[in-house]
């Protein structure tokens, strides 16, 4: 197997933002130990963390040893980088639960049983829990000046803002700097990686290592991801896109990537998949020949959904997507679990209807224009029916006098009304 050059891999994928001088030379010497910190403010990672997860994957694939630091201690403080206001602090029990959940998720991406370069996870609570405040300011604080800390952009922006900055947050870069020092000293870690907004915190660590023990350490940062339309990456109308299927279903997760713009997908397929450069370029050619087939989006969505949720959940997500936009039958909808079924129709207009009405049977025009507001009037419903533009449960209705009854309910509860090709309505009988 050809040895992967980590820095080069990060460059062509558009992930690399900056490196301290000497970092690439250090990486080329042999197996390097490097880490990235993850803030355990929730019990799941979200897609905003995936850039850093992918960085660790590439680091390990290049023959280096990746460490994931989960900040059980720093989570109690809160990183001010990129924040306009101080975050809520979490208690020890919640943080411990969050740390355990994140570890489980990272096991899907990193190999924790790969011999010499096995991934490891560390928790800074382990070395901070018995570190007294007086010991910290004596052994760590004396090495970094206030002038040095004040010069950091993350500090300056907050001090110039209306809310200011608490001493708790001001101390964060010292705490993170000590993490790097501790890992350098006890785990031989010479490289810390992170988003470009972490540069100040990372170099505080390299400076502490230099001043405290005359040691040498390095920094590497990745680009922050921005969407081409200016909206925040990883956010949807319903909130963040999580890796935990209980927070974001595999279907919604798949749809997030599938709905990406062409411009974003060209960047994201390099960042969030392990596909080789020539394979991606072939996909780009194929996509350019028939953009409406969304070849790039499907390749991206399939790759990352399988990695996060497994092949079986990916297959279900693709099937659900095809059901909605293909020539599916009511039986195909009935075969879906209720969560996926409802996810498909998330955001679609929904109407409640008494099941008694359906048990008695109701004329299709009355159903669509009186009992629900699929059509604003019977006249419009009649006109669309005559034009062949109405379907119930994906079956075209061309009989003006058709009667809809309870036997047609999907899973004894749902009717899917369709007006034209793209307008769906969910009728829920209860």
C-alpha positions in Angstrom: 0.0 0.0 0.0 1.3 3.4 -1.0 2.2 5.5 2.1 -0.1 8.5 2.4 1.4 11.9 2.9 -0.9 13.5 5.5 -0.2 17.1 4.7 -0.6 16.5 0.9 -3.8 14.6 1.5 -5.2 17.5 3.5 -4.1 20.0 0.8 -5.8 18.4 -2.2 -8.9 17.8 -0.3 -9.2 21.5 0.6 -9.0 20.8 4.3 -5.7 22.4 5.3 -5.7 26.0 6.6 -2.3 26.5 8.3 0.6 24.8 9.8 3.4 25.9 12.1 6.8 25.9 10.4 8.4 22.5 10.7 5.1 20.6 11.1 5.3 18.8 7.7 8.9 17.8 8.3 7.9 16.4 11.7 5.1 14.4 10.0 7.5 13.0 7.4 10.0 11.7 10.0 7.8 8.7 10.8 4.8 7.9 13.0 3.7 11.1 14.8 1.3 11.4 17.7 -1.4 14.0 17.2 -4.7 15.0 18.8 -7.8 17.0 18.3 -10.1 18.1 21.2 -13.9 17.7 21.2 -16.1 19.7 23.4 -18.6 17.4 25.2 -21.5 19.9 25.5 -24.0 17.3 24.1 -24.3 13.6 24.1 -23.7 13.4 20.3 -21.4 14.8 17.7 -23.0 16.7 14.8 -21.9 17.2 11.2 -20.0 20.3 12.3 -17.6 18.0 14.0 -17.0 15.8 11.0 -14.2 17.9 9.5 -12.1 17.1 12.7 -13.2 13.5 12.7 -12.1 13.1 9.1 -8.8 14.8 9.9 -8.1 12.1 12.5 -9.1 9.4 10.0 -6.6 10.8 7.4 -4.0 11.1 10.2 -4.4 7.4 11.1 -4.5 6.3 7.5 -1.2 8.1 6.9 0.4 5.8 9.6 0.2 8.3 12.5 -1.4 7.7 15.9 -4.5 9.8 16.5 -5.8 10.8 19.9 -9.2 12.2 20.5 -9.3 14.4 23.6 -12.8 14.8 25.0 -12.8 17.8 27.4 -14.5 16.5 30.5 -12.7 19.3 32.4 -12.7 22.1 29.7 -16.4 21.3 29.1 -17.0 22.8 32.6 -15.4 26.0 31.5 -16.4 26.7 27.9 -14.3 27.8 25.0 -14.8 31.4 24.0 -13.4 30.9 20.5 -16.0 32.0 17.9 -18.6 32.7 20.6 -20.4 35.9 21.3 -21.6 35.0 24.8 -20.7 32.6 27.6 -22.2 29.2 27.4 -24.0 27.3 30.1 -21.7 25.1 32.2 -22.4 21.4 32.6 -22.2 19.3 35.7 -19.9 16.3 36.1 -22.6 13.6 35.7 -23.9 15.1 32.4 -20.4 15.5 31.1 -19.5 11.9 31.9 -22.6 10.7 30.0 -21.7 12.9 27.0 -18.1 11.7 27.0 -19.2 8.0 26.9 -21.6 8.7 24.0 -19.0 10.5 22.0 -16.5 7.7 22.5 -19.0 5.3 21.0 -19.5 7.5 18.0 -15.8 7.9 17.4 -15.4 4.1 17.3 -17.3 4.1 14.0 -14.6 6.2 12.4 -11.3 5.5 14.0 -9.6 2.1 14.5 -8.9 1.6 18.3 -7.3 -1.8 17.6 -4.7 -1.1 14.9 -1.5 -2.0 16.7 1.1 0.7 17.1 -1.0 3.5 15.6 -4.3 2.5 17.3 -6.5 5.5 18.1 -6.8 6.5 21.7 -9.3 8.6 23.5 -8.3 10.7 26.5 -10.3 12.9 28.9 -8.7 15.9 30.4 -10.8 15.5 33.5 -8.4 12.7 34.4 -5.5 15.1 34.9 -7.4 18.1 36.1 -9.6 16.5 38.8 -6.8 16.6 41.4 -5.0 19.7 40.1 -5.7 22.5 42.7 -6.2 26.1 41.6 -3.1 27.3 43.5 -1.0 24.6 41.9 -2.3 25.5 38.5 -1.6 29.2 38.7 1.9 28.5 40.2 2.9 25.7 37.7 1.2 26.8 34.6 0.0 30.4 34.9 3.4 31.9 35.6 4.7 30.8 32.2 2.2 32.7 30.0 1.8 36.4 30.3 -1.5 38.3 30.4 -0.2 40.3 27.5 0.2 37.1 25.4 -3.3 36.0 26.3 -4.9 39.4 25.6 -3.4 39.4 22.1 -5.5 36.4 20.9 -8.3 37.3 18.5 -10.8 35.2 20.4 -10.1 37.3 23.6 -9.9 40.7 21.9 -13.3 40.3 20.1 -15.0 39.4 23.4 -13.4 42.2 25.4 -14.5 44.7 22.7 -18.1 43.4 22.7 -20.9 44.3 25.0 -20.9 41.2 27.2 -17.2 41.1 28.0 -15.5 37.9 29.2 -15.5 36.2 32.5 -12.2 35.1 34.2 -13.5 31.5 33.7 -13.5 31.9 29.9 -10.3 34.0 29.9 -8.5 31.1 31.6 -9.7 28.6 28.9 -6.6 29.0 26.7 -4.3 28.2 29.6 -6.4 25.1 30.4 -6.2 23.9 26.8 -2.6 24.9 26.6 -1.9 22.6 29.6 -3.8 19.8 27.9 -1.2 20.0 25.1 1.6 20.1 27.5 0.3 17.1 29.5 -0.2 15.0 26.3 3.2 16.1 25.0 4.8 15.0 28.3 2.9 11.8 29.0 1.8 10.5 25.5 4.5 11.9 23.2 2.0 14.0 21.3 3.8 16.7 19.3 1.0 17.9 17.1 -2.4 19.4 18.0 -4.9 19.9 15.2 -8.2 21.7 15.1 -10.3 24.3 13.2 -8.7 27.6 12.2 -10.6 29.3 15.0 -8.5 27.2 17.4 -5.1 28.5 16.3 -4.7 30.8 19.3 -5.5 28.1 21.8 -3.2 25.6 20.0 -0.2 27.8 19.8 -0.6 28.7 23.5 0.0 25.0 24.1 3.2 25.0 22.0 4.4 28.1 23.8 3.7 26.5 27.2 5.7 23.4 26.1 8.6 25.6 25.0 8.6 27.9 28.1 8.0 25.2 30.7 10.2 22.4 29.4 12.1 23.8 26.4 10.1 21.4 24.3 9.1 21.5 20.7 5.5 21.0 19.5 3.5 21.8 16.3 0.1 23.1 15.2 -2.1 22.3 12.2 -5.5 23.8 11.5 -8.3 23.1 9.0 -10.5 25.4 7.1 -13.9 26.3 8.6 -16.7 25.0 6.4 -19.1 27.6 5.0 -22.0 27.0 2.7 -22.1 28.7 -0.7 -25.4 30.3 0.1 -24.1 31.9 3.3 -26.1 29.8 5.7 -24.4 27.9 8.5 -23.1 24.5 7.6 -24.8 21.7 9.5 -27.9 23.7 10.3 -31.4 23.0 8.9 -34.8 24.5 9.7 -35.3 21.9 12.4 -31.8 22.6 13.9 -28.4 20.8 13.9 -27.8 17.6 12.0 -26.6 15.1 14.6 -24.8 11.8 14.2 -27.1 10.2 16.8 -30.1 8.6 15.0 -32.4 9.5 17.9 -31.7 13.2 17.3 -31.5 13.1 13.5 -32.9 10.1 11.7 -30.8 8.3 9.1 -33.3 9.4 6.4 -33.0 13.1 7.4 -29.2 12.7 7.6 -29.1 11.2 4.1 -31.4 14.0 2.8 -29.2 16.7 4.3 -26.3 15.6 2.1 -28.5 14.7 -0.9 -30.0 18.2 -0.9 -26.6 20.0 -1.0 -25.9 22.4 -3.8 -23.6 21.4 -6.6 -21.0 24.0 -5.5 -21.0 22.7 -1.9 -20.9 19.0 -2.9 -17.8 19.5 -5.0 -16.0 20.6 -1.8 -17.8 18.3 0.6 -17.1 15.0 -1.3 -13.4 15.7 -0.9 -13.7 16.5 2.8 -16.3 14.0 4.0 -15.5 10.9 2.0 -12.3 8.8 1.6 -12.7 8.6 -2.2 -9.5 9.0 -4.1 -8.9 12.0 -6.3 -9.3 10.2 -9.6 -12.6 8.6 -8.5 -13.9 12.0 -7.4 -12.9 13.6 -10.7 -14.7 10.8 -12.7 -17.8 11.4 -10.6 -17.6 15.2 -11.4 -17.4 14.4 -15.1 -20.4 12.1 -14.8 -22.3 14.7 -12.8 -21.6 17.5 -15.3 -23.0 15.4 -18.1 -26.4 15.0 -16.3 -26.6 17.3 -13.3 -30.3 16.5 -12.7 -29.3 12.9 -11.7 -27.3 14.4 -8.7 -24.5 11.9 -9.1 -22.2 13.7 -6.8 -24.8 14.3 -4.1 -25.8 10.6 -4.2 -22.2 9.5 -3.9 -21.5 11.9 -1.0 -24.8 11.1 0.9 -24.3 7.3 0.5 -20.7 7.3 1.7 -21.2 9.4 4.8 -24.6 7.9 5.8 -23.1 4.3 5.6 -20.1 5.4 7.7 -22.3 7.0 10.4 -25.3 4.7 10.4 -24.3 1.5 8.6 -25.3 0.0 5.2 -28.7 -1.3 6.4 -29.8 2.2 7.4 -28.5 3.7 4.2 -30.4 1.2 2.2 -33.6 2.1 4.1 -32.9 5.8 3.6 -32.4 5.3 -0.2 -35.5 3.2 -0.4 -37.6 5.8 1.4 -36.3 8.5 -0.8 -37.1 6.5 -3.9 -40.6 5.7 -2.6 -41.5 9.3 -2.4 -40.1 10.4 -5.8 -40.6 7.1 -7.7 -43.6 5.0 -8.7 -44.2 3.5 -5.3 -47.3 1.7 -4.1 -49.2 2.0 -0.8 -47.6 -1.3 0.2 -44.1 0.2 -0.1 -45.1 3.0 2.3 -46.7 0.5 4.6 -43.4 -1.4 4.8 -41.6 1.6 6.3 -41.3 2.0 10.0 -43.4 4.9 11.3 -40.5 7.1 12.1 -39.1 7.0 8.6 -42.6 7.3 7.1 -43.2 10.5 9.1 -39.7 11.8 8.3 -40.5 11.6 4.6 -43.4 13.8 5.1 -41.8 16.2 7.6 -42.7 19.7 6.5 -45.5 18.5 4.3 -49.0 20.0 5.1 -50.9 17.6 7.3 -54.6 17.3 8.1 -56.3 15.5 10.9 -59.5 13.6 10.1 -61.9 11.6 12.1 -61.6 7.9 11.3 -65.4 7.6 11.6 -65.7 9.6 8.4 -63.5 7.2 6.5 -65.2 4.1 8.0 -68.5 5.4 6.4 -66.7 6.4 3.2 -66.4 9.9 1.7 -66.4 11.2 -1.8 -62.9 12.1 -3.0 -63.9 15.7 -3.8 -65.5 16.2 -0.3 -62.3 14.7 1.3 -59.9 17.0 -0.6 -62.0 20.3 -0.5 -64.2 20.1 2.6 -62.7 17.8 5.2 -59.2 18.9 4.4 -57.8 21.9 2.5 -55.8 20.1 -0.1 -57.9 22.2 -2.5 -59.5 25.6 -1.6 -62.7 24.7 -3.4 -64.6 21.8 -4.9 -64.4 23.4 -8.3 -60.6 23.4 -8.2 -60.6 19.8 -7.0 -62.9 18.8 -9.8 -60.8 20.5 -12.4 -57.6 18.8 -11.2 -59.3 15.4 -11.0 -60.4 15.9 -14.6 -56.9 16.7 -15.7 -55.5 13.5 -14.0 -53.5 15.5 -11.4 -54.8 13.9 -8.2 -53.4 10.8 -6.5 -54.3 9.0 -3.3 -51.5 6.8 -1.9 -49.6 7.2 -5.2 -52.6 5.9 -7.2 -54.1 8.3 -9.7 -57.8 9.0 -9.1 -59.6 9.7 -12.4 -63.2 8.9 -11.2 -65.0 12.0 -10.1 -67.3 10.0 -7.9 -64.6 7.8 -6.3 -65.2 7.1 -2.6 -62.3 7.0 -0.2 -62.7 4.7 2.8 -60.8 3.3 5.8 -59.6 0.2 3.8 -57.3 2.5 2.0 -55.5 3.8 5.1 -51.7 3.0 5.2 -51.0 1.3 8.5 -54.6 1.9 9.5 -53.8 5.6 10.0 -52.5 7.6 7.0 -53.6 8.7 3.5 -51.2 10.4 1.1 -52.8 13.0 -1.1 -50.9 14.3 -4.1 -51.7 17.4 -6.2 -49.7 17.4 -9.4 -46.2 15.9 -9.3 -44.6 17.6 -6.3 -47.3 18.7 -3.9 -47.9 16.2 -1.1 -50.3 16.2 1.8 -50.6 13.8 4.7 -54.0 13.0 6.0 -54.0 11.5 9.5 -57.0 9.6 10.6 -57.7 9.3 14.3 
